[in-house]
Amino acid sequence: MPIRQMKENSEQHLVIKNHLQNTMNPVQRAPKTAQNGKGPPAAHEPNNTKQSHNQTSPPTKNRGRRRGRGGRKSDQGDVCTRPSSRPCTVAQKPVNPASGAIMVATSNGSIQNGHNLSGMEMGFPTSSKSLNFAPRPGYGQVGTKCIVKANHFFAELPDKDLNQYDVTITPEVASRTVNRAIMAELVRLYKESDLGMRLPAYDGRKSLYTAGELPFAWKEFTIKLVDEEDGINGPKREREYKVVIKFVAQANMHHLGQFLAGKRADAPQEALQILDIVLRELSTKRYCPIGRSFFSPDIRAPQRLGDGLESWCGFYQSIRPTQMGLSLNIDMASAAFIEPLPVIEFVAQLLGKDVLSRPLSDSDRVKIKKALRGVKVEVTHRGNVRRKYRVSGLTSQPTRELVFPVDDNSTMKSVVEYFQEMYGFTIQHTHLPCLQVGNQRKANYLPMEACKIVEGQRYTKRLNERQITALLKVTCQRPRDREHDILQTVQHNAYDQDPYAKEFGIKISEKLASVEARILPAPWLKYHETGKEKDCLPQVGQWNMMNKKMINGMTVSRWACINFSRSVQESVARGFCNELAQMCQVSGMEFNPEPVIPIYSARPEQVEKALKHVYHASMNKTKGKELELLLAILPDNNGSLYGDLKRICETDLGLISQCCLTKHVFKISKQYLANVALKINVKMGGRNTVLLDAISWRIPLVSDIPTIIFGADVTHPENGEDSSPSIAAVVASQDWPEVTKYAGLVCAQAHRQELIQDLYKTWHDPVRGTVSGGMIRELLVSFRKATGQKPLRIIFYRRPRRVVKVFLYCILGKLDLLAWDSCICKL
């Protein structure tokens, strides 16, 4: 599926501030000090010296922390790398913490003051659209100014009236491709007459758009279209459709102009949608459209992914309103397609063995049937006649045993005889099954060797680990190479020659947009006092652990190692574990150099049995004390082993695990060991480093009062997975003022449900009656237990639009957010 390399959605966060009198001793903020880059800013002590948190205080032994689910996130949805054209800004004015205002920190970093909540009637907002946020107060000034290029191409607004028409096709058609074919035929027949020389743009469903009015407000057309997939015998059938076009409305381009000029706050989505459809019309005809992206084997040579799949290169395209005007956002994309191979060759790749001489097993048949169901194939045994069919199944019998009636007298004929007599085609591999095409009532047989997979079919099922790695390798590009490909795509699309863009008066620049940006100063990092370097200023986003020690190193007394790699001998594994233990000690942890039990070797297919054996053996050796850490050595290509191991450790055994690949075990690198040590320390509940500004009480909107920071997102199953649930995850900071440690909660919810269902929920308890709870409450309570304090401010990161629906629904819905005790009670 389309892989792009970064999420396109920017983030918004809400900052809710308490206006009630704080019953705790307030933390006073120290004055800010400027960073000159030559040394760390002076660490001012807060006036209140009785704070329970100190920069060198180790975490409590009873961590009580939550660990998220361990499986690797391999979501293959649309993940896009598109450099944002929005300039970064930083809030300049701190807000009075006693004001009780809702402030919205927008995706560009500015702080917007909202209405005071004290006089607000608490209730469920009827719609997120009814909430109007205050305008942006200004632009940030911190940092070094520079100019960057963004993959946006400025567009000129059309000066023509854009009209929308409703399209009704009878009989109703589910396929957008067929709908487009019907409308293309209508335009071909009637453009110069009934359509008044207009060239309309069509969305493939119910809407048609024109630049200027059509000569009619309502008209019915009759269109005849050849059915390309009709029947297995006889001539193709012609289908007749009635198309009714009816005027609906005129798009308000003046509204869009005012919005781009900053004179209106609401974006006219209808006008933007029309412009987007117009600019996509020609690409839809040229390429294979998937979502907002277009793919073709001609853009770049396809790369094999294995098992009969290949990657196609494509581009993402979307019209966007920006602070600098209307622009067309273009980015490169890649997707997995089924390789257009002869079916027998595809099956051989899928099974990874020679299928011409060996019979297929039942499991082979199931795998082939699952892979080919719904795939279009074309016949190759009829010369130039390449009729296409969609595979519905696979026969349970080999071809040589298949017979069917040829007349009303139930005269039977074998498939082998039929193809020899009818087409002069001799089936060579009669031990293979036939493809079934058509429906169950009238299924037809096609020999595998007489079929080839039709080009341009996107693969919508789950990719395996090897295919994901190959696809990501294709999409990974250096910025200069990506820039070159994007510019080449724009030139190839030739928007200045696009007949639809010309018709609607849209002009697209061929130059990348230049955007003002600022490089923000790097924050100083604080490490442990016993290290040679006690603080560090990252340079160009980079630093290392040389001469530094973790500020809060944890203790690992009981650990074990399990080896799933056959190529790693026990002595090699033991040497690797010794080196890793030494690195953890050097980095600031207390790490027992000896495992609880000797290193245990196991086969990957017995992962559950092996993990439980190591777990129970360790428990017996330590007389009931649980393992604190499990090291696992995995093969470089381990398929589902990683995910299975994480699932069992996290959900069944409650074990913290650290996986290491075989290639790193053989080639022991100090840098690699240091990175693994950092991971282990964090997993154990420690802190590797903290921001100097955090422990010096100098972070705006965080350091002045106890603050908890939330983050939330929902991961949806890939296209084609119709029954899998969506996964919602919420994380929240568990320390203050450091805001370094985070706890996470994960829950499954309804398929493709974007609203997080368990953020806030109620249920009936037989004793207590109606009880409220949910993920928010759990994390608030966890914060209280970890810090000994109640959070007086909540910062919540969520994607735009959703944040209002989710957060206000859960928190402001008849809840007294401004009194924390009431909030925690009701949540």
N, C-alpha and C positions, 0 to 999 in steps of 0.2 A: 504494500500500500504506500501512498505518498509519504516519502520521508523527506521531510525537510529538517533543518537542524536546530530549530529553536522555536519555542512557542510564540505564536504571533500576538497573543493577547497580552497587553500590558497590565500592570497591577494597579489597583487602587487600595488605599487603606483608610479606614476610619479611625479617628482618635476621639475617644469618649472621655470627657473630663468631669470629675465630681465637683459639684458646687456646694455640697454639704460640708459642714465643719468636720475636719478630720479629728477623730478621737485619739489617733496615735500621735507620737511626737513627730512633727514634720522634719523631713531632711532638708537642710538648707543647701542651696547650690553654691559652689565655689565660683569665683569669677573666672572667666575664660582667659586663657593665655594663647597667644599666637604661636604657631609653629613656624620656625624659621628653617627647618630642614637640617640644622646642624646638631641638634640634640633634642631629647624629649622635653616636652613642656613640664614645668615644675608641678609636682603632684601636690595640690592643695588639700589639706585635711578639711573635712566638713566641720562646721561649728558643733554639731551634735556628735560627740566622741563616743557615744554608747551604741553605735551601730553594730549589729550582730554579724555583719559581713565584712571580712577583711580580705585584702588582695592576696594574702598568702594562706588564708585559712583553708585547710583541706576539706573536701566534701564530707558530709556525714557518712559513716559506714553503712547505716541503714538507708540505702539510696531510695528505695520505694519508687524507682523510675519505671517508665514503660518503654518497651522496645517495640518498634514497628515491625510489621511482617517482613520477613527476610528475603522474599523472592525478588529476583532482578526485574526491574520494570522494563519490559520490552514492548511497550505499546507501539503499534505501528500506525497510529492515526496520523493525521496531517500535522507534522511538526516542522516548522518552517524557520529558516534563518533569513531574517530580513532586518538589516540594520535600521533602527528607528530613526526617523527624521526629526523627532521631537528633541529640542535642546534641553539639556539637564538644568534643573534649577534647585536651589537650596533655600529653605526657609530662613529668613533673616531675623524675624521678630518672634521671640518667645511669647507664648500666650499665658495669661494669668491662670494658674491651675485652679483657682477658686471661681472662675467665671461660669462654669457649668455649660460651656459651649460644645457643640459638636463641630469638630474641624475635619475637613476632608483633605488629606494629603494626596494630591492627584498623582497620576503616573509620571508626571514630569517633576515631581518633588515639591511643588509649591503647597503652601498651607492655606486652606480656605476656611474662614470662620462661618459657622452656621448659626441657626437661631438658638436662643437660650432655651434649655429644656424645662426650666422650672415652671414656665407658664404654658407648657405644651400639654395638650390633652393626650394621655397615653392610650393607644389603641393600635390595631393593625392597619398599616397604610394600605389604601385600596390599590395602589399601583406605584411602582418605582418611578414611573413617568411623572407622577404628581409631585415629586420631591425636587425642588429647584435649589441647587447649591449656589453659594455665593460666587461671584466672579473671581478670577485669578487676581491676587493683589499685586503681583509684579513678577520680575525675573530675578534669578539668583545671580550673584556676582563673584562668588568664591571660585578660585581655581585659575588656571592658565588658559586663556582663550586661544582657540584654534579653529581651523576650518576643516571639516571632514566631508567626504562624499557619501551620499546615501543612495540606495537603489530605488530612488523615486524620480519620475520624469514628469515635469510640470505640464499641465494641460490647460488649454484655453477653453473657457466656457462657450457653448454654442449660443448664437444670437437668434435661434429659431424656436418656434413654439413646438414643444414635444407633446404628442398626444398618445393616450393609452386606449387600446381597444380590447374588448373581451373576445376570446376565441372559444367557440364550442364545436367540438368535432364529434360527429355521430356516424357509426357507433363509437363509443368511447375507447380510446387507445391508452394503454398504460405506459408504453415505451416512448420516451422522449425522442429517440432516433426516428421512429415511425412518424411521430407528430411533425418533426422537422422535415421529413421527406414529403409529407402531405403539404405543408406550407410552402416548401421550395417549389413544388409542382404548381401550386396556386399562383405564386409570384411569377413563375415562368410563363404561365398561360395568360395572366390577367394584368401584369404590371403596366403594359402600355395602354390598356383600355380601362377596365373598372377601377384599377388602383391609381389612376391619374399620374403615372410615371413615378410613383413613390416606391422607394426601396425600404420595406419595413424590417425591423429587428424583432425576433421572436424568442421568447424564453423557453420554448419547448413544452409549455403547459397550457396556460390559460390567457396569457397576455401578449399583445402585439403592440409595437411602438412605432410611430412615424414622426418625421420632421415635417410638420404641417398637417393639415387635415386631409383625410381621404374624401373623395367626391360623394360619399354617402355616410349616413349615421348608422345604418343597419343594412346588411346584405347577406344573402345565402349563396354559396357556391357548391358545385358538385365536382368532386375530384376523383379520378380513377388512378389507382396505384397498383403496380404489379407486386404480388406477394412473393418475395424471394424465398420463403421457407415453406411453400405450400407443397404438401404431398411428396411421396417418393417416386411416383410414376406419373406419366402424363405431362402435359404442358402446364406452365405456371398460371395460376388463377389471378384474375384482375379483381381487385376489391374496390368498392365504391364508397366514398365518404361524403357526408354533407358537412360543410364548414360554414358556420355563422359568425360573422364579424360585426361587433356592436361597439359604438363609441362609449367610453366610460368617463374619461376626465382629461384635463390638460395639466401637465406638470408645471409647477411654479418655479421657473428658473430664477426669477427675481429673488425669491426666498433664499435659494442657494447662494446667490451672489451676496446677499446681505449677511448670511451666515459666515461666508468666507472672509468678509470684510470686518467681522467681529461685531456687527450691529444686531445680530440675533443669536440667542443662546441655543436654540433647538435646531438640529441638523435635519434638513428635508430628505428623509430616507428614500422617498419615492423617486425624486429627481436623481439621486445618486445611483439608485438601482437601475434606472433607465440607461444612464450613461455607461454603467458597468456592462449591461446586456449588449448594448450597441458595440462596445469595443471587444466583446467576446464573440460576436457573431461570426466573423471571418475565421477566427482561430478554431471555433467549433467545427467548421466545415473542413479545415485543413488537418487538424490533429485529433487525437483521441482525448475528449474532455473527461476529467475526473474531478468533481468538486469545483474548486476555483483554479485548478491546474490543467495544463494541456501537455500531452506526451506524444512522442513520435520516435521511431527508430532512426529517422533522418537527422535529428538534432545532434546526436552523438551515437557512435556505434554501441549497440547493446552489449552488456557484459553478463556472462553466465553466472548464475547464483547457485546452480546445482539442482538436482531432482527435477529437471525439465523446466526450470524457471530462468528468466533473464531480467535484467534491469533496463528500463527505458529512461532516458533523460527527458526532462520537460521543463516547463516554467510555470510559475504561479503569477497570476495577474489580478489586480484589484484596483479600482478607482477609489481614492481616499481624499477627504478634505483635510488639509493641514493648515498650520499657522502661516504658511508661506503661500497658500493657495491650493487649487485643485491639483492633484498629482496622480500618476499611474504608478503603482507599486509593482515591481517586477522582481522575481527571484527565481533561482534555479531549483528544480525538484527532481526526485527520482522515484520510481515505483516498480513493483514486481509484476511482470507479465508472464503469461504462459508462452514458452518458446514455440514458435510455429514449426513443429517437427512432424514427421510421419508418426502416427500413433504408436507403432511398434518401437520406434526409437525413443519416444517419450516414456513408454512403459519401461524400457530397459534402463533409462536414467533414473526413473522413479524407484525401481526395485534394486538398482545397483548390481544387476547380474544379467547374464545372457538369457533371453527369453525365447530365442528361436529354436533351441534344442532341448530345453528342459520344460517339463509340465509345470503349471502354476499351482501353488498350494492355495488352500482356502483363505489364508491370511493375505496372500498376494492378490487374490481376486477382490477382497474387501478394500485393500489399499488402492487398487486401480479404480474400482467403482467410485470410491470417495473422491479420488483426484479428478476423474473425468466427468462426473455427474454435473450437468449444466453447461459443459464446455461445447462450443461450436466446432464442428469438423466439416471438411469438404471432401467429396469423393475424388479419387485420382484414377479410377479405372475406366473413365468414359471420355478420355481425350480432353477436348476443350470444354466439355460440360462439367463445371465444378459446382454442382449443387451443394448447398450447405444444410446441415442438420444439427440439432442440439441433442447431445447424448443424455438419455434418461436412465440408462442402467447398463448392466453387463450380464450376459447369459451365464447361467450356472454350468452349462454343458459346453464342451469344446465344439468348434465349428463343424467337425466331421459328423457329429451326432445330431445336428440340428435339422429338423424337417418342418415343413409348413404346408397347409392346403393351398392348392392352386386353382380350384374351381369349387362350384357348389356341391359337387359329388364327393367332396373331401378327398380328392386325389392328392396324395402327398408327394412332395419333392424335396430333396435335400438342398441346403443352401449351396453346397459345393456344385451340384448339378445346375442349379438355377443360374449362378454367375457364369458358368462355363457356356451354357446354351444361350443366355440372354445377351451377354456382353463379350463372350470369348475370353473371359478372364479366369485363369487357373489359380485357385487359392493354394498357396504353397504351404502355409503353416496352419494346418487344420487342427493342430492340438491346442491352439489358442482359442479363447472364447470370442464371441462376436459382440460388437457394440449394439445396444438397443437404442433406437431413435423413435420418436413419436410418443404417443401416450400408451397407458396400460391397456386400453381397449383395443388399440390397433398398433401394436409395437412392430417395428421392422428391424431386420438384422443387417448389419454392415460388418464385413470382415475388417479386422484391425489393419491389415496390410493394404486395404483399399481406401484408407482415410488419412487425412492430414489435418492437424490442428490449424484453425483459422487464425491469422495474425491479428494482434491488437486486442487480446482478451486479458484484462487485468486479473491478477491472482488475488482473491479476496480472503483466502483462508489464512490461518496462522503460519508464519514463517518459523523455521527452526533456527537454533542459535547460529549455525554455520551460515545460513542464508542471511540472517540479520547482519552478521559481521561483514559478509561480502557486500551487502547493500550499503551499509554505513561507510565502508571503504570507498565505494563509488561516489558517495555524496560529499565526502570530506575534501574540501578544496582550500587552498590558500586564498587570501583576500584578493590578490592580484588576478589569479586565475578565475575566480568567481566574477570579478568585475568585467573581465574580458568576455566571459560567456554571456553575462547579462547584456552588455552592449551589443554583442553579436546577435542575440535574440531580438533585441529591439530593432536593429537594422534589418534583420531577416523578416520581421513582421511588417516592416514598411508601413507604419500607420499613416504616413502622408499619402500613400497610394491605396489605402483601405477604402473600398467603395462605401461601406457603411459609415465610417468616420467622416468621409466627405459629405455623404448625404445629410448627416446630422450636424455638420459644422464643427467637429471636434478636432483640435490640433494637438499633437503630442510632440514634446521636445525629444531629441535624440541624445541629450546630454544628461549625465547624472546630476542630481541636485547637489549644490554646495550648501552646507548647513553650518551655522556657527555652533561651536561646542566649547566645553570647558573641561580641562583635566583637573579633577578634584585632588587636593593634597592627600597623600596616603596617611592613614592613621598610625600612630605609634603603637607597637605591640609590647606587652609586658610579659616577661618570663620569670622564672624562679630566681631568687636572690643568690642561690648557691652556684649558679652557672657563671661562666666567664662573661657572657653577654646577658645583661639583665633586661635589656629592652632592644627593640629593633624597629627600624623604619624601612618598610618594603620599597624596593626600587623597581619601577616598571612592573609592579604587580608580582614581584618575585622575592622570596627569601628562603632560607633553609634553617636547619636545626643545629648547624655547627656551632659549638661553644655555647649552646643554650640548653636549658632544662625546662621540662613542662612545669607550668606554674602550680598545678595540682596533679601530681603523679599518683596513680592508684596502686594498690597492692594486689598481686596475683599469686596466691599461695598454692592453689590446687588447679592444675591444668592437665590436659591430655592431648595427644595428637593421633589422628587417624589418617592413614595413607591410602588413597584410592587410585594412585598411579602405579601401574605395573613396572614402569621404567625406573622408578625411584627405589633404590635399595635402602634397606633399613639404616645402614651406616650413613648414607647420604642424608636421609631424613633427619637422623639424630644430629648430624653436624649442622644442618640448617636450623633446627630448633635451638641448639646451643647458641648459634650466632644471633638469632632473634632475641633470645632471653638476655644476652649481653647488651644488645642494643636498647632493649627496654630499660635495663638498669642504668645504662649511660644516659638515657634521655630523661631520667628522673623518676622511674617507677621502681617499686619493690617487686621483683619478679623472681620466683623460685626457679633456679636453673634445672631442677629435676622434675619430670612429669610424675603424676600420681601412679600411672601404670606404664609399662613399656609401650613404645609406639606400635599401634595396631594396624595391620594391613588388611584391606578388604576390597572386594570387587564392586564397581559402581552400581551394578544391578541389584546389589544387596545392601543398599544404603541404609534402609530403615533398620534392618536386622543388626548391621554393624554399629550404628549410632546407639541403639538401645543396649547392645553388649558393652560398649565402652562406658556408657552412662552408669549401668548397674555395677560393672566391675570396679569402677572408680568409687562408687558409693560404698561398696563392700570394703575396699581398701582403706577408706577414710572413716569407717565406722559411722556411716550415715550422713557425713558432711557432703554437700553438693559440690559438683565441679563449678569453678568460677569461669573457666574459659576452655573452649575446644578449638584446637588448630586442625585444619583439614587441608591436605595436599591433594589437589585435583588434577586430572589430565588437562592438557591445553584445550583440547576439543572435548568438552564434557557433556554436551547436549543438555538434558534436563537435570543433570546431577546437582548443579548449583542450586537451582530452585527447589528441588526436592529436599536437599540438605537443610536449607534455610527454613523451609516450611516445618520440617520435623523438629528441628532444634527450637524454633521460636514458639510453635503452637502445641507440640506434644511434650517435649522434654524441658522447656524453659531454660535452654542453654544459650549463652553468648558464644558465637562462633566467629572464627576468622579464617577465610579461605585463601590459599596460596596456589598459584599455578605451577606446574612442573618446570616450566622454562625459568622461573625465578628461583626455584630450589637448586637447580644445577648451576645457574649463573648468579651467585650471591653478590648482590650490590648493596653497598652501604646506604645509598640513597633509598633503595627499595625497602631495606630493613627499617630505616628511619620512618618512612611513610607508613609501614605496617604498624610500627610501635605507636605512632600517633593515633591510628585507627583503633587499636586495642585500648588505649587509654581512654578515649572518648566513649567507647562501648562499655567500659567498666564504670563509667560515671565521672571520670576526671575531666580536667580542663587542660588543654595544651598551652593556650595563651589567652589573654584577655586584652581588651582595648584599654590603653592607659587612660583615655578620657573617661571610660566607664568607671574604673575604680577611683578616679579623681573627681567623679560626680560632675562631669562636664558635657554629657550628651543631652542636647535639647529634647524636651518632651519625654525623656526617659529617666534622667538622673535625679530630678527634683522630688518626685514622689514614687512609691513602689509601683512599677509598671510591668504588665505582662504583654508579650507580643505573640499574637496568633498568626498562623498561616493556614490556609485551607485550599484544597483543590479536589477535583473529581477526575478520575481517569476512566474513560469509556472503552468498551471492547472495540476491536477493529471492525471495519465494515465486513459484513458477511457473518459475523457472530451475532445471531438474532436472539439468543437465549441467555448469553452470559451476563452477569450483573455488572453494573458500574461500581467502581471502588472509590469511596470517599476517604480522604485523609485530612486530619487536622493536627497541627503541631502547635506547641506553645512553650515559651521560655519558662524555665523552672528555677532561675536564679536572678537575683537583683542585688546590686546594680550591674553585675557583670553581663547579664543577658547573653550568656554563652551556651548554657545547657538547655536542651529542648527535649520534651517528651512528645510522643506521637501516638495517635489513635487511628485505627483503620477499621472501616466497616463496609460491607457489601450492601448495595441498595438496588432499586429498580433499574432495569436496563435503560441506559442513556438518560437517566434522570440527573439533571445538572444541579438542582436544588439539593443540598445536603440534608437528608431526611432525619438523621440522628443528631443533628446539631442541638436541637431542643426537642424533647418529646415528653409526653405524659402517659401514664398508665394507671390502672386501678389496682390498688393493693387491698386485700380483704380486711386488713387491720387498720392501715393508715388512710385508706380512702384513695383519692386522686393524688398521685405522686408525680412530681416533675423531675426531669433529669436530662441526660444527654452528654454529648462530648464536651461541650463548653463547661458544664458544671464539673465534670470529672477533672478537667485540666485546671480549673480554678482551685478546686480543692487540693489537687496535687501541688500547685504553686504554694498554697498556704502551708502545707505540710513541709515542703522543701525549704521554704524561706522563713517560716514563722511569722509571716506578714500577709495581710490582705492586699491584693492589688487595688490601687486607687485609680489606675488608668488602664484602659485596654486599647491596644493598637492592633487592628485586625486587617491582615492582608488578604485580599480576595480579588478575583478578576472583575473588571468594570461591569456595572449593571447588576451582576449577581450579588455583589456585596450589599447593596441596598435591600434586595429581596431577602437574602439569607440573614444578614446580621440584624437588620431592624425588625424583621419578623420574629426572630428568636429572642431578641433582647428588649426591644421597646414594646412588644406586644403585651400591654397591660402589666408590665413589670417595672418596678421602681428601680431602674438601673442606678440612680443616683445614690441610693443607699445600698452599700455593698452587702450588708447582712441580709437585707430583703432579697437582693438578687441571688445570693448564693443559696438562700433558703428555697426560693421558688424554682431555681434552675436545678 
